[in-house]
Structures are given as structure tokens and as C-alpha cells.
């Protein structure tokens, strides 16, 4: 049951972080009047899908990301050419509401004819040869094409991504990372509210966490117990002294005095050596007393955490560039593994970790790497300076190459992660 809880919390965390990012793209694209065809969380086969207004909301199998697919970013899915036979259905205003491309004999209440002219982007008009008579109709801006049982809404020029101003497009792209920054700030603030702030001039150390199966767990110590003394040495608020005493007493019994509520009692505890770590360990995480944070302290603390964590992230980028090693990279498998370990420590630590990941995702997406949001913003910046867009084919090729390289890197780090798990 514990494993189910850990998996659920891990998947939920990634779902929230990715959904917030993609919702930023979706919301500001819709505000700019861009048709968002699909809002997807995950990649690969569909698990669940429903349509609301003009957008198909989809949950996919692999929870490693998501996307908000906007009209005009890719070649339109349906093309109709002169000479092609189609069937159209009109609404009450004699506008074309549906355009059928196949199974024409099975369509009812339609007008069937050979296309003489059709424009579903600018003029929104179609002219058909219906039994030797030419008939012209206006196409509704939200008309649907139907082929192989799939309905696809047309995208007039003013509903496409590239028809919007540089500012509108830039905001739709930047909104994804922006939502991650906002989420990170909220999570940092939430963590401060849950964990509290250190008390000024503390007088004691208490147990914050206990490792299952460790000496402290076997001795029935509990989270919140106050460590009064060890081997007759008063600990007070000096947790470093406590760690030194424990570390120097591997396999040697120690006399501990513990306060639990109003009760004070003695017990014997024997630190053990742990693989890969120096000195003895009893399996506890010491914690100083805390107090509830006020509203102003919460806001300033969350802001400080944002700044400090951003500095650490960029320091990690710099170290990765200076001495690149595949062992220093972690893909989805490693991230899920670490997140699961943190989830076992409690909701407080998972909240803090989720804030870090959300901030990291926002920063990483703003890097000028092809296929990422940062690269697309660079192209928009160049367009703003030169007064005209870069050739879409060239930009598309850059993003395609970048995506391919990122995909290959993802495969490599995932393979490396799996090998690390197998080899322990």
C-alpha cells in the first residue's frame, strides 16, 4: 500500500508540473485568438480524451512531458485540391459547416460536387461543380473537415499562430515557463507554511525523520522526540555535537536520554556502519524547533528560495559544461527514482522537491536550445529586430534537428539510468 501511495504522489507531481506549463501555452494562445487543436499531457498512445469547445484534451501513456498544439505551427492536416469530389453540409445561413472527403455515398443531407476552387484559410469560400452547375458557398470559420471518421476544424488565417503579432506569439511561448515559475513560488511558500521557520536561539534538537529498520527505529524512537543527552553529554541545540558522538561510536552502545512530551526516559542505542558512509549511524535526521511563518515571511522566504535555487541550477549547468559526463545526467527514470525516494520522506519534502523541479523545468525550457521554448523566443526576437520572419522551413528544420538531438540524448540517459538501476 505504501508503494502505491509513493507511485501515486510521484505521478501526480509530474502531472501537475507539466499541466501547469502547458496550460500557460494554452491559455495565452486562446487569449490571442489562436486555435489550439490539442492540449496533451504525455506522449505516445492515448489513454483518455475528450473535446471541449475547440480543443481536444488528451492524456497519453508516457508522462514525460506534454504539448499544446496550435494551428499554423505545423502543416495543416487536411488539404483539398481542385478536381477532388467532396460533399458539403450547410447550416441555416447557407454556410458550409462540414466538408466530407470520403464515404460520400453514405452522407445524407449534403451537396456533392467536384471542387473548382476552395480556400479554407483566407477567402473561406468553395465553388463546386454540381451536376454541371457551378455553385459557390461561404465556409463557416469553424467548419469541420471529416475524413476516415475524424473531424478536423479548419484554421482561418487569423486563427493561426503565425498570423499574430510578435508580442502575442512570444507571450504564448513564454507563458509555459512563466507558469512553472509561479507554481515554484507557490510550492516554496507552501513548504515554508508546512515546515515552519527555525526558532531564534533554539534550546533543543528533536528527531525529524527515522529510517525504517535502523537502530533508532528498533529502539522505538519517534518523530518529535527531544534528544536531551548522549553518554551524559548535554546536546541542547548542538546537533553537530550529536552527529560527532554518534559517528565516533560505531558498534558501541550509547546511553541516550530522551524527552517525549512530559516524559523523560533513558535507553541504549548502538550506531551501525552504513555502506558508502563514514562513521556510525542510528537512522535519524535531527531537526531544530520551528515556528509558524507569517504572511510576509512566507512571501520573502519563497522569493529567497527562488533566487537561491536558480543560482544552484545555473551552477549545475556550468559544471556540466566544464566537465561533461553521462553519469552526471539523469533522465526520466532517474528523476522518477529520486522523486520516489523523496516522497517516502513525507509531503513536506516532496513539496519542496516539486518546487525545485518546476523551477528547473521553467529555466531549462528558456535555454536557447532548438526545439525548446527559449529557441523559439530567439527566432521571434530576430523577427522583431529585422521586421520580417525567418523562413518557416529553415526554422522548422532547426527545431526538428534540435528535437532529434534531445530525443537521442533522452534515450542515452534513460539507458544509462536503467543500467545504474540494474547494477545497483
Protein Blocks (a to p, Z undefined) as FASTA:
>chain_A
ZZmmmmmmmmmmmmmmmmmmmmmmmmmmmmnopacfbacededjdfbdcdehjbccdddf
blcbccdddehjaccfbdcdehiacdddddfkopafbdcfbhklmpghiacdddfbdcfk
lnopadddeehiacdddddfkbccdeehiacddddfklpfklpcfklmmmmmmmmmmmmm
mmmmmmmmmmmmmnopadehiabdcdfbdcehiaklmnopaehiacfbgghiafkjmlkl
mmmmmmmmghiacdddddehjbccdddddddddehiacjdehiacddddddddfklmmmm
mmmmmmmmmmmmmmmmmmmmmmgcfklpccfklmmmmmmmmmmnojklmmmmmmmmmmmm
mmmmmpccehiaklmmmmmmmmmmnopacdfklmmmmmmmmmmmmmmmmmmmmmmmmmmm
mnZZ
